[in-house]
């Protein structure tokens, strides 16, 4: 059912690349003192009282969400209408609860967060832009087509997608929401919140659906139904491109989950890595397995762009790091990465083959 909002604490889930769940489960316990930690393929659920700044430090997760609802899978029936009703009830049951959650989310999104994201975004302009362009191009295709807008973490391979209603349905949604605002009695007996700040609030629904539900209902229909339900209930407006809030609905054979991404960019996007090589989350996990202690010498004998070294030196700064590679272009990339991250004094690079590694390194190390 609905998730209890603990005083001062919250219930979250973080998406994870396949196989990364145990690392993330251990990390939330160690770093955030998280409790009630449990995981399924691709997601780790946990509770913590940690501040946003602490949550942002997670290194093995893809994207972090405030958990709104977590339930058993939908009852699958041939009656689509019935299933859509059940999905809508995930978001419409307790309006007061939704507003509480939004206020928690708002507290998270102090102005600091906005600035933070903007500076990070300037360093990742291409990714955002190409995503927007794809959106515009696909919107021109016929409405019937189920369109999946691949969100950042999906480009990065964590396998979460998002589907949003098409332009036409936006118009359709907007008119629906306007009528319900003029005549609240039409909408499920709930009066939309007439506070102007609420009315200016924009959102989009990202829906990911697999398993038995997906065979009967396309993600797009679900996303649209949830969108319309929220507009009627809260008086928010749809904005597919730059919403204030994204609502994530994931339905599969294990559970029905509704959440809100806490930060606009995935945790896996590291602002200190200029050119990504190995996936940052995997690099961090590999470094964590090395159990690096203060004063240790750490060698990555085929370092490529240096991602493992960067993740290790950021997290365990008390050691000294060496990276070797036989390729000039990889070493040049690694050098730029190390400079960007400001770790020149921590990481030494040398050109060497694994076969003749002793050259340039202290003997017997």
SULZITA-V758191 format. One record per run of one state. SS is the DSSP state (alpha for helix, beta for strand, coil for the rest). FROM is the first residue (numbers start at 0). TO is the last residue. If there is no record, write none. Layout:
ss->(SS | SS)
from->(FROM | FROM)
to->(TO | TO)
This chain:
ss->(coil | beta | coil | beta | coil | alpha | coil | beta | coil | beta | coil | alpha | coil | beta | coil | alpha | coil | alpha | coil | alpha | coil | alpha | coil | beta | coil | alpha | coil | beta | coil | alpha | coil | alpha | coil | alpha | coil | beta | coil | alpha | coil | alpha | coil | beta | coil | beta | coil | beta | coil | alpha | coil | beta | coil | alpha | coil | beta | coil | alpha | coil | beta | coil | alpha | coil)
from->(0 | 1 | 2 | 9 | 15 | 20 | 32 | 34 | 40 | 42 | 48 | 51 | 55 | 63 | 71 | 79 | 92 | 94 | 108 | 110 | 122 | 124 | 139 | 148 | 149 | 151 | 155 | 161 | 162 | 166 | 182 | 183 | 186 | 195 | 199 | 201 | 209 | 211 | 216 | 218 | 234 | 236 | 238 | 244 | 251 | 255 | 261 | 279 | 289 | 296 | 300 | 306 | 315 | 319 | 325 | 327 | 340 | 346 | 351 | 353 | 356)
to->(0 | 1 | 8 | 14 | 19 | 31 | 33 | 39 | 41 | 47 | 50 | 54 | 62 | 70 | 78 | 91 | 93 | 107 | 109 | 121 | 123 | 138 | 147 | 148 | 150 | 154 | 160 | 161 | 165 | 181 | 182 | 185 | 194 | 198 | 200 | 208 | 210 | 215 | 217 | 233 | 235 | 237 | 243 | 250 | 254 | 260 | 278 | 288 | 295 | 299 | 305 | 314 | 318 | 324 | 326 | 339 | 345 | 350 | 352 | 355 | 364)
